[in-house]
Amino acid sequence: MGLVVQKYGGSSVANAESIRRVAARIVATHRAGHGVAVVVSAMGDTTDELLDLAEQVSPKPPGRELDMLLTAGERISMALVAMAINDLGEEARSYTGSQAGLITDSSHGAARIIDVTPGRIQEALAAGAIPIVAGFQGVAQDTKDITTLGRGGSDTTAVALAAALGADVCEIYTDVDGVFSADPRVVPKARQLDVVTYEEMLELAAAGAKVLHLRCVEYARRFDLPIHVRSSFSDREGTLVLSEAAIAARIAAGDTMEQPIISGTAADTNDAKVTVVGVPDRPGEAAAIFSALADAGINIDMIVQNVSAASTGLTDVTFTCPQGSVGKATAALDAVKERIGFADLLTDEGIAKISLVGAGMRSHPGVSATFFQALADAGVNVEMISTSEIRISVVTRAEVAQQAVQALHTAFGLDADGEAVVYAGTGR
């Protein structure tokens, strides 16, 4: 039997009853002969509650202390899950991220994993125990301070730990039965996918799909680690996230899994649009704009430059970034305004990014035509367009995001006969 790393999200460990149910599933896997290591998130909405508490105490808490506070949520979960497993007659040992060997950089609130040294986890597994690891956290390599990986970071903890342990699979347990063709909370007739490639899952995650964290998929692809997305509330098979080569091999071997032409649609309402008005249309100005943003640590998604006005020799440059980065982005650009010579900055947080993803669109003509016709028929106006080999994304108004996703889902024949089940409601 193999080694399995299981990750349980906040909705899966939201209360005592849920924790006992999760413990029973872990023990059943262990008794089936598998080695099992577990990563847990904070219970329910604990992280949000701790953030609210911090804000009541201090409007601008130091990053180091905020990380120390927020990691308490996962430490509560890990201890309670370990207790429940011990009550079922199996030995469980709980570990913080630092005890588990999660080494990160020193960026509080958004640390990146540098290395994983899971010696204590391997010792527990060798002794027949079940290690329970607090997700979302690690320890900085240089300062030795406790760090957090950003929201959804428990997914990344689980995949990184699985890769370091040489696990056969990383199972991500959530409150839906797998990866769907759309968010079941938005599109009730969303269809569950049997399998999805790393590339498709990366595009869906970047486009706003909530089921997997973007960085965890990047990590899995780097180490070619299978991810199995399942529900902790049912025994349904779930969705496998694999490389294209692995999927092709399984299909060639007679596996009946279905890989559709279009995998799904997603909406992200957490982006904002920034327009740099009146930029001199000459070489180097775009480089100056995006260098300033890069130096400020701003992640840029879509970029559009208008055609230069012949009479003025000026153009407008528009880009999208996370809403939480708008302040930093405008401050960075204001600092170089005189050097670049642009006229003004406009910001718009009332937008949504709507995306269609599918590896099959590379070899099927007409996808773009169907995409834009569906939006037109739904009365959705498009403000920006961006594409990749397996994705089409547009910016629309936020108030029509749900309408746009539903229209695309129906237009591409993704609607299922019945309605998808959402067991809890937080999405992770």
Secondary structure, DSSP 8 states (H G I E B T S, - for coil): --EEEEEE-GGGGSSHHHHHHHHHHHHHHHHTT-EEEEEE--STTHHHHHHHHHHHH-SS--HHHHHHHHHHHHHHHHHHHHHHHHHTTS-EEEE-TTTTTEEE-S-TTS--EEEE--HHHHHHHHTT-EEEEE-SEEEETTT--EEE--TTHHHHHHHHHHHHHT-SEEEEEESSSS-BSS-TTT-TT--B-SEEEHHHHHHHHHTT--SS-HHHHHHHHHHT--EEEEETT-----EEEE-HHHHHHHHHTT------S--EEEEE-SEEEEEEEEEE-STTHHHHHHHHHHHTT-----EEE---BTTTTEEEEEEEEEGGGHHHHHHHHHHTHHHHT--EEEEE--EEEEEEE-GGGGG-TTHHHHHHHHHHHTT----EEEEETTEEEEEEEGGGHHHHHHHHHHHTT---SS----SSSS--
